[in-house]
Amino acid sequence: MNVLVTGGSGQLGRVLMDVTKYSEHRFIYTYFSSEACGDMVRLDITDRAAVEKVVKDHSIDVIVNCAGYTDVERAESEEDKAFKINAEAVAVLAEAAKSADAVLIHISTDYVFDGNRSEPYDEDVAPAPLSAYGRSKFAGELAVLASGVRYFIIRTSWLYSSYGRNFVKTILTKSALLPLLKVVSDQVGTPTYAGDLAEFILTLLEPGNLSKTGIYNYTNEGVCSWYDLACEVCELSGNLCEVTPCKTEEFPVKAARPHYSVLDKSKVKVTFGIGVPYWKDSLRFCLAEMTDSVSM
Ligand SMILES: NC(=O)c1ccc[n+]([C@@H]2O[C@H](COP(=O)([O-])OP(=O)(O)OC[C@H]3O[C@@H](n4cnc5c(N)ncnc54)[C@H](OP(=O)(O)O)[C@@H]3O)[C@@H](O)[C@H]2O)c1
């Protein structure tokens, strides 16, 4: 199959590129404003004609949309831009995929939920986003549904890897430099190692799986707060930094975040017969990749 991966220069796109290196499928990765890397194709997903051309020129069978406007804070003052990339461009990709009879695998987020529950969100709970970013991502989901394309919407959360900017890398760096870190303990969810999500995306390409379309949650297994995650990063890295818990209000931010956004993985496990790695195991694996100083 010919697989188009948008956002190849982003965190998830780069991890996907690593795990698909020896795949039997042909992958075409795209970038937009980053430095070109390898033989990636430049593509602005908001440009309908350009999207249609790439899909046609490469006889695309599957589009994996890893591109997105991902700056949750900045989206509050750039909501139009967030909607253009996270919703309007998603409609463009969905319609291009539909015209080519291709499948669209679209990545969405736990931030489509308001976080008012105290039990995991399954795929049937109605989204009620709190932030501009969350609203734009939910609008993207609706655009996929409205297009009539064969689709997978994969909701994930708290993504990290050795690439790009993410919470785990920030804590790893700061905890090596500072004696004390304050981290919020009243936002609870589940971290997701991008390598595990990338492997799941590859699973979707296996024979028989592309017909199992729908909305799926995919994060690592388990529950923690940002504070718990920071403590675990320090523990595994051996960084001697004191991490103290604090409330969300102590860090004034523009974008409201859900206080609880744990996603239920029952559907993905039953449908594809897969296990989902526990968050601490995947964190250990990723940190070992990033640094030699992890106590295994
Ligand atoms: N990061 C998280 O914690 C998290 C959590 C839940 C869900 N998600 C979702 O997971 C997906 C991947 O996230 P990520 O962390 O890998 O994102 P990322 O590292 O911020 O990468 C975003 C990608 O989007 C591309 N892009 C932006 N505007 C574009 C445009 N107009 N045309 C084409 N490409 C464009 C960027 O390309 P250039 O850099 O080349 O411009 C980059 O490759 C996103 O849909 C995000 O909403 C992320």
The ligand as a Gaussian input file, in Angstrom:
#p B3LYP/6-31G(d) Opt

LIG

0 1
 N        1.514000      16.260000      21.671000
 C        0.536000      15.786000      22.449000
 O        0.654000      15.728000      23.690000
 C       -0.747000      15.308000      21.813000
 C       -1.755000      14.811000      22.650000
 C       -2.934000      14.353000      22.054000
 C       -3.098000      14.420000      20.677000
 N       -2.100000      14.941000      19.909000
 C       -2.305000      15.015000      18.456000
 O       -1.346000      14.176000      17.845000
 C       -0.966000      14.697000      16.561000
 C        0.553000      14.750000      16.450000
 O        1.048000      15.572000      17.506000
 P        2.607000      15.920000      17.602000
 O        2.927000      16.121000      19.041000
 O        3.404000      14.948000      16.793000
 O        2.617000      17.345000      16.864000
 P        3.856000      18.290000      16.515000
 O        5.132000      17.683000      16.964000
 O        3.500000      19.654000      17.003000
 O        3.864000      18.301000      14.918000
 C        2.890000      18.975000      14.203000
 C        3.117000      18.683000      12.747000
 O        2.088000      19.356000      11.999000
 C        2.713000      19.909000      10.853000
 N        1.898000      21.017000      10.348000
 C        1.471000      22.116000      11.012000
 N        0.782000      22.919000      10.176000
 C        0.768000      22.307000       8.970000
 C        0.222000      22.617000       7.703000
 N       -0.487000      23.749000       7.489000
 N        0.418000      21.760000       6.661000
 C        1.104000      20.613000       6.862000
 N        1.652000      20.244000       8.022000
 C        1.483000      21.093000       9.074000
 C        4.066000      20.356000      11.337000
 O        4.931000      20.526000      10.227000
 P        6.160000      21.585000      10.263000
 O        6.771000      21.487000      11.639000
 O        7.067000      21.105000       9.183000
 O        5.574000      22.930000      10.000000
 C        4.455000      19.165000      12.201000
 O        5.017000      18.157000      11.393000
 C       -1.676000      16.060000      16.437000
 O       -2.855000      15.884000      15.714000
 C       -2.048000      16.399000      17.880000
 O       -3.203000      17.214000      17.946000
 C       -0.933000      15.377000      20.439000

